[in-house]
Amino acid sequence: MKIIHIDTNHPLMIEQLNKAGFENDEAYTLSKEQIQEIIGTYDGLIIRSRFQIDRSFLEAAANLKFIGRVGAGLENIDCDFARSRGIELIAAPEGNRTAVAEHAMGMLLSLMNRLNLVDKEVRNGIWLREENRGMELEGKTVGIIGYGYMGKAFAKRLKGFDCKVLFYDIKENIGDENAQQVSLEILQQEADIVSLHTPQTPETYHLINNEFIRGFKKPFWFINTARGKSVNTAHLTDALRDGTIKGAALDVLEYEKSSFENMFESQELTEPFQYLLKAENVLLSPHIAGWTHESKEKLAQIIVNKILEKF
């Protein structure tokens, strides 16, 4: 079987697939149009996020048997059309769940203890103690939206903090020893902290909006290490301004390109985005929650294992 790789990944992937007898071609510099011209000769495709695998591309992939997406989600692939053509879709959400959970944990602790701000202050000769009192996780209620691999991994990390962990998910009866499943209404009544762990789907687009935010009984801290387009940024900034949301830790942003490239290039910054960049109660990172040295290896290994198991 012939596999074309259009994003670089951990070298173990090609090494192990070569050893297993697959023919591997690396096309990291070819454009989508160039790859589309030759994709019909390949049985497998390995991608991260370089471009969209749309219907026209798939129509050209006459012999394609699988697509391996080295990451958690499949939003850059026309999944319905791919499946209609008998193409196996392979992702690796198990591979970066630890990285995402630890990053979310780190962002939350930093935000609640103002660590990003006080570090800058001390470096500039400012020594303010009373003004920088933090908040403890102990005794708080954390509400998780989405209880798949990422949500479960985050709940596991919260276990030692003596806080109450609730979650809401569209799937029923998936609670475990780390979190209690509740309705969205109960989560909104009780949560002091909300962490989003949902995939990008039409149903989750702008899931976090005015109606959702105003449904909470108490002001809350908000974390998003999932997908940026699940949050209406204008509504989020309105809630930050009026205190409905105490602070936000955002690893992903609504304005990201689909390939996760530098969003600052050739783009006018919207007013809500400019607010986030200046707000002291907002912590930002560049979509790196699942981007550790360890997860790079884990993701590649999981994709290889699944390919070898099926093909």
Kinemage of the C-alpha trace (Angstrom):
@kinemage 1
@onewidth
@group {chain A} dominant
@subgroup {mainchain}
@vectorlist {calphas} color= white
{ca met a 1} P 0.000 0.000 0.000
{ca lys a 2} L 1.154 3.508 -0.821
{ca ile a 3} L 0.818 6.288 1.763
{ca ile a 4} L 1.344 9.995 1.159
{ca his a 5} L 2.366 12.159 4.132
{ca ile a 6} L 1.512 15.848 3.750
{ca asp a 7} L 2.504 17.063 7.247
{ca thr a 8} L 5.680 16.282 9.153
{ca asn a 9} L 5.254 14.057 12.201
{ca his a 10} L 7.414 12.108 14.612
{ca pro a 11} L 9.952 10.049 12.597
{ca leu a 12} L 8.757 6.813 14.196
{ca met a 13} L 5.708 6.938 11.932
{ca ile a 14} L 7.522 6.505 8.633
{ca glu a 15} L 10.148 4.242 10.180
{ca gln a 16} L 7.546 1.778 11.471
{ca leu a 17} L 5.329 1.933 8.378
{ca asn a 18} L 8.356 1.295 6.153
{ca lys a 19} L 9.313 -1.673 8.314
{ca ala a 20} L 5.757 -3.021 8.000
{ca gly a 21} L 6.011 -2.958 4.194
{ca phe a 22} L 4.141 0.234 3.344
{ca glu a 23} L 5.496 2.566 0.662
{ca asn a 24} L 5.726 6.090 2.094
{ca asp a 25} L 6.030 9.311 0.108
{ca glu a 26} L 6.675 12.647 1.812
{ca ala a 27} L 4.925 15.634 0.209
{ca tyr a 28} L 5.423 18.340 2.826
{ca thr a 29} L 6.106 21.144 0.343
{ca leu a 30} L 3.596 20.279 -2.383
{ca ser a 31} L 0.474 22.430 -2.603
{ca lys a 32} L -3.016 21.032 -2.179
{ca glu a 33} L -3.538 21.324 -5.941
{ca gln a 34} L -0.365 19.386 -6.671
{ca ile a 35} L -1.286 16.664 -4.193
{ca gln a 36} L -4.808 16.455 -5.579
{ca glu a 37} L -3.347 15.683 -9.011
{ca ile a 38} L -1.547 12.590 -7.705
{ca ile a 39} L -3.745 11.472 -4.789
{ca gly a 40} L -5.532 8.943 -6.993
{ca thr a 41} L -2.470 6.685 -6.893
{ca tyr a 42} L -2.413 6.424 -3.096
{ca asp a 43} L -4.100 4.048 -0.653
{ca gly a 44} L -3.469 6.106 2.480
{ca leu a 45} L -3.120 9.757 3.484
{ca ile a 46} L -1.537 11.161 6.672
{ca ile a 47} L -2.396 14.748 7.616
{ca arg a 48} L -2.387 17.066 10.604
{ca ser a 49} L -4.015 20.361 9.680
{ca arg a 50} L -2.300 21.776 6.584
{ca phe a 51} L -5.471 22.041 4.484
{ca gln a 52} L -9.081 20.899 4.204
{ca ile a 53} L -9.787 17.449 2.790
{ca asp a 54} L -12.958 18.452 0.946
{ca arg a 55} L -15.289 16.716 -1.481
{ca ser a 56} L -13.371 17.644 -4.637
{ca phe a 57} L -10.130 16.355 -3.132
{ca leu a 58} L -11.799 13.108 -2.073
{ca glu a 59} L -13.344 12.644 -5.504
{ca ala a 60} L -9.825 12.671 -6.915
{ca ala a 61} L -8.705 10.070 -4.352
{ca ala a 62} L -10.030 7.103 -6.299
{ca asn a 63} L -8.068 4.433 -4.434
{ca leu a 64} L -7.907 5.980 -0.969
{ca lys a 65} L -8.627 3.477 1.787
{ca phe a 66} L -7.814 5.534 4.874
{ca ile a 67} L -6.983 9.005 6.172
{ca gly a 68} L -4.901 9.235 9.323
{ca arg a 69} L -5.329 12.561 11.093
{ca val a 70} L -2.532 13.014 13.626
{ca gly a 71} L -4.602 14.780 16.243
{ca ala a 72} L -7.829 14.522 18.183
{ca gly a 73} L -10.450 15.884 15.786
{ca leu a 74} L -11.509 15.334 12.175
{ca glu a 75} L -12.975 18.754 11.471
{ca asn a 76} L -10.661 19.427 8.521
{ca ile a 77} L -12.095 16.408 6.676
{ca asp a 78} L -15.473 16.027 4.944
{ca cys a 79} L -16.185 12.973 7.067
{ca asp a 80} L -19.621 12.095 5.677
{ca phe a 81} L -18.432 12.090 2.076
{ca ala a 82} L -15.255 10.216 2.972
{ca arg a 83} L -17.226 7.496 4.738
{ca ser a 84} L -19.664 7.287 1.820
{ca arg a 85} L -16.672 6.337 -0.327
{ca gly a 86} L -15.595 3.656 2.136
{ca ile a 87} L -12.615 5.589 3.448
{ca glu a 88} L -11.567 4.703 7.001
{ca leu a 89} L -11.020 7.777 9.183
{ca ile a 90} L -8.357 7.392 11.856
{ca ala a 91} L -7.714 9.949 14.616
{ca ala a 92} L -5.782 9.796 17.881
{ca pro a 93} L -7.604 11.612 20.690
{ca glu a 94} L -5.914 9.303 23.181
{ca gly a 95} L -2.541 10.691 22.171
{ca asn a 96} L -2.749 14.209 23.549
{ca arg a 97} L -5.302 13.897 26.345
{ca thr a 98} L -2.593 14.127 29.021
{ca ala a 99} L -1.067 17.184 27.373
{ca val a 100} L -4.443 18.949 27.106
{ca ala a 101} L -5.456 18.105 30.663
{ca glu a 102} L -2.175 19.318 32.139
{ca his a 103} L -2.250 22.502 30.058
{ca ala a 104} L -5.818 23.251 31.155
{ca met a 105} L -4.793 22.623 34.754
{ca gly a 106} L -1.810 24.934 34.422
{ca met a 107} L -3.854 27.697 32.799
{ca leu a 108} L -6.531 27.484 35.481
{ca leu a 109} L -4.059 27.674 38.364
{ca ser a 110} L -2.177 30.519 36.713
{ca leu a 111} L -5.367 32.470 36.049
{ca met a 112} L -6.819 32.052 39.540
{ca asn a 113} L -3.507 33.001 41.157
{ca arg a 114} L -2.642 35.816 38.703
{ca leu a 115} L 0.724 34.198 38.003
{ca asn a 116} L 1.040 35.633 34.500
{ca leu a 117} L 0.555 39.151 35.899
{ca val a 118} L 2.643 38.961 39.058
{ca asp a 119} L 5.613 37.552 37.193
{ca lys a 120} L 5.651 40.642 34.970
{ca glu a 121} L 5.173 42.932 37.971
{ca val a 122} L 8.085 41.499 39.936
{ca arg a 123} L 10.335 41.675 36.877
{ca asn a 124} L 9.448 45.374 36.681
{ca gly a 125} L 10.185 46.066 40.340
{ca ile a 126} L 6.554 45.976 41.486
{ca trp a 127} L 5.928 44.069 44.752
{ca leu a 128} L 2.185 43.933 45.468
{ca arg a 129} L 0.956 41.235 47.814
{ca glu a 130} L -2.515 42.212 49.030
{ca glu a 131} L -3.565 43.244 45.528
{ca asn a 132} L -2.573 39.840 44.189
{ca arg a 133} L -4.328 37.442 46.543
{ca gly a 134} L -5.254 34.297 44.613
{ca met a 135} L -8.202 31.925 44.736
{ca glu a 136} L -8.044 28.279 45.815
{ca leu a 137} L -9.545 25.371 43.901
{ca glu a 138} L -10.442 23.519 47.088
{ca gly a 139} L -14.158 23.720 47.759
{ca lys a 140} L -15.011 25.032 44.297
{ca thr a 141} L -17.258 23.285 41.774
{ca val a 142} L -15.741 22.624 38.355
{ca gly a 143} L -18.122 22.055 35.459
{ca ile a 144} L -16.788 20.198 32.426
{ca ile a 145} L -18.609 20.510 29.100
{ca gly a 146} L -17.880 17.402 27.042
{ca tyr a 147} L -16.665 14.216 28.721
{ca gly a 148} L -14.614 12.428 26.097
{ca tyr a 149} L -10.901 11.692 26.285
{ca met a 150} L -9.960 15.298 27.114
{ca gly a 151} L -12.720 15.984 29.627
{ca lys a 152} L -12.015 12.736 31.461
{ca ala a 153} L -8.288 13.428 31.605
{ca phe a 154} L -8.931 16.902 33.041
{ca ala a 155} L -11.315 15.499 35.680
{ca lys a 156} L -8.656 12.982 36.702
{ca arg a 157} L -6.155 15.810 37.318
{ca leu a 158} L -8.678 17.687 39.461
{ca lys a 159} L -9.148 14.771 41.826
{ca gly a 160} L -6.391 15.798 44.238
{ca phe a 161} L -7.640 19.371 44.649
{ca asp a 162} L -10.652 18.524 46.851
{ca cys a 163} L -13.100 20.235 44.537
{ca lys a 164} L -16.450 19.016 43.248
{ca val a 165} L -16.391 17.959 39.592
{ca leu a 166} L -19.536 17.878 37.471
{ca phe a 167} L -19.878 17.351 33.747
{ca tyr a 168} L -22.446 17.690 30.994
{ca asp a 169} L -22.351 15.565 27.839
{ca ile a 170} L -24.886 14.663 25.147
{ca lys a 171} L -24.065 10.977 25.750
{ca glu a 172} L -25.863 9.429 28.699
{ca asn a 173} L -24.519 7.379 31.612
{ca ile a 174} L -20.805 8.019 31.142
{ca gly a 175} L -19.952 9.261 34.628
{ca asp a 176} L -17.053 7.734 36.537
{ca glu a 177} L -15.210 8.017 39.849
{ca asn a 178} L -13.744 11.388 38.848
{ca ala a 179} L -16.878 13.336 37.883
{ca gln a 180} L -20.646 13.282 38.254
{ca gln a 181} L -22.837 13.609 35.177
{ca val a 182} L -25.563 16.242 35.500
{ca ser a 183} L -27.905 18.239 33.301
{ca leu a 184} L -26.667 21.477 31.804
{ca glu a 185} L -29.083 23.357 34.052
{ca ile a 186} L -27.584 21.862 37.234
{ca leu a 187} L -24.066 22.527 35.998
{ca gln a 188} L -25.012 26.156 35.363
{ca gln a 189} L -26.467 26.474 38.858
{ca glu a 190} L -23.429 25.079 40.678
{ca ala a 191} L -20.251 25.723 38.677
{ca asp a 192} L -17.558 28.154 39.788
{ca ile a 193} L -15.277 27.090 36.937
{ca val a 194} L -16.211 25.890 33.443
{ca ser a 195} L -13.854 23.983 31.150
{ca leu a 196} L -14.800 23.256 27.533
{ca his a 197} L -13.777 19.897 26.002
{ca thr a 198} L -16.084 19.463 23.005
{ca pro a 199} L -15.190 18.667 19.364
{ca gln a 200} L -15.827 21.125 16.535
{ca thr a 201} L -19.189 20.250 14.983
{ca pro a 202} L -22.125 22.276 13.645
{ca glu a 203} L -23.794 21.723 17.026
{ca thr a 204} L -20.897 23.182 19.012
{ca tyr a 205} L -20.385 26.281 16.840
{ca his a 206} L -20.823 29.301 19.178
{ca leu a 207} L -22.014 26.972 21.920
{ca ile a 208} L -20.636 29.494 24.407
{ca asn a 209} L -22.843 32.512 23.716
{ca asn a 210} L -24.930 35.034 25.624
{ca glu a 211} L -27.736 32.576 26.331
{ca phe a 212} L -25.308 29.966 27.646
{ca ile a 213} L -23.313 32.442 29.743
{ca arg a 214} L -26.336 34.206 31.236
{ca gly a 215} L -27.729 30.847 32.310
{ca phe a 216} L -25.156 30.566 35.106
{ca lys a 217} L -26.199 31.377 38.642
{ca lys a 218} L -22.755 32.617 39.719
{ca pro a 219} L -19.861 34.413 38.017
{ca phe a 220} L -17.383 31.774 36.835
{ca trp a 221} L -13.895 31.204 35.470
{ca phe a 222} L -13.799 29.884 31.890
{ca ile a 223} L -11.221 27.631 30.220
{ca asn a 224} L -11.149 26.621 26.557
{ca thr a 225} L -8.570 24.115 25.322
{ca ala a 226} L -10.990 22.606 22.770
{ca arg a 227} L -11.904 24.592 19.650
{ca gly a 228} L -12.039 28.361 19.202
{ca lys a 229} L -15.158 28.462 17.064
{ca ser a 230} L -17.167 26.963 19.914
{ca val a 231} L -17.022 30.386 21.595
{ca asn a 232} L -18.705 33.594 20.445
{ca thr a 233} L -15.827 35.896 21.330
{ca ala a 234} L -17.920 39.078 21.302
{ca his a 235} L -20.301 37.535 23.850
{ca leu a 236} L -17.364 36.250 25.911
{ca thr a 237} L -15.777 39.697 26.101
{ca asp a 238} L -19.122 41.257 27.078
{ca ala a 239} L -19.271 38.804 29.993
{ca leu a 240} L -15.664 39.556 30.975
{ca arg a 241} L -16.415 43.281 30.972
{ca asp a 242} L -19.430 43.005 33.270
{ca gly a 243} L -17.948 40.348 35.562
{ca thr a 244} L -20.284 37.508 34.592
{ca ile a 245} L -17.095 35.678 33.689
{ca lys a 246} L -14.341 36.332 36.247
{ca gly a 247} L -11.521 35.407 33.908
{ca ala a 248} L -10.790 33.308 30.844
{ca ala a 249} L -7.930 30.978 29.901
{ca leu a 250} L -7.958 30.422 26.158
{ca asp a 251} L -5.636 28.120 24.263
{ca val a 252} L -7.828 28.386 21.163
{ca leu a 253} L -9.509 31.349 19.507
{ca glu a 254} L -12.431 31.838 17.173
{ca tyr a 255} L -10.201 33.708 14.724
{ca glu a 256} L -7.738 30.890 14.067
{ca lys a 257} L -7.168 29.734 10.529
{ca ser a 258} L -8.240 26.171 9.787
{ca ser a 259} L -4.562 25.217 9.449
{ca phe a 260} L -3.772 26.806 12.853
{ca glu a 261} L -1.178 29.080 11.220
{ca asn a 262} L -0.214 32.508 12.559
{ca met a 263} L -3.509 34.384 12.840
{ca phe a 264} L -1.743 37.736 13.092
{ca glu a 265} L -0.573 37.622 9.472
{ca ser a 266} L -2.678 39.643 7.002
{ca gln a 267} L -5.600 39.935 9.365
{ca glu a 268} L -7.220 42.966 10.938
{ca leu a 269} L -7.741 42.329 14.617
{ca thr a 270} L -11.383 42.502 15.666
{ca glu a 271} L -12.434 44.600 18.641
{ca pro a 272} L -13.196 41.527 20.836
{ca phe a 273} L -9.793 40.064 19.998
{ca gln a 274} L -8.088 43.348 20.846
{ca tyr a 275} L -9.904 43.305 24.193
{ca leu a 276} L -8.619 39.792 24.945
{ca leu a 277} L -5.057 40.856 24.143
{ca lys a 278} L -5.216 43.684 26.699
{ca ala a 279} L -7.387 42.188 29.453
{ca glu a 280} L -5.568 41.328 32.683
{ca asn a 281} L -8.045 38.592 33.556
{ca val a 282} L -7.397 36.714 30.302
{ca leu a 283} L -4.646 34.159 29.748
{ca leu a 284} L -3.802 33.176 26.160
{ca ser a 285} L -1.693 30.469 24.517
{ca pro a 286} L -1.260 29.643 20.791
{ca his a 287} L -3.189 26.366 20.448
{ca ile a 288} L -0.478 24.333 22.171
{ca ala a 289} L -2.462 22.490 24.843
{ca gly a 290} L -1.992 19.178 23.072
{ca trp a 291} L 1.422 20.111 21.656
{ca thr a 292} L 3.992 18.556 23.989
{ca his a 293} L 7.133 16.618 23.070
{ca glu a 294} L 5.509 13.509 24.526
{ca ser a 295} L 2.195 13.940 22.704
{ca lys a 296} L 3.983 14.248 19.344
{ca glu a 297} L 5.357 10.754 19.836
{ca lys a 298} L 2.147 9.344 21.313
{ca leu a 299} L -0.026 10.689 18.477
{ca ala a 300} L 2.238 9.214 15.814
{ca gln a 301} L 2.429 5.842 17.563
{ca ile a 302} L -1.339 5.592 17.969
{ca ile a 303} L -1.938 6.357 14.276
{ca val a 304} L 0.640 3.738 13.272
{ca asn a 305} L -0.917 1.151 15.590
{ca lys a 306} L -4.392 1.771 14.186
{ca ile a 307} L -3.167 1.568 10.586
{ca leu a 308} L -1.355 -1.710 11.248
{ca glu a 309} L -4.400 -3.118 13.054
{ca lys a 310} L -6.771 -2.355 10.168
{ca phe a 311} L -4.530 -2.688 7.133
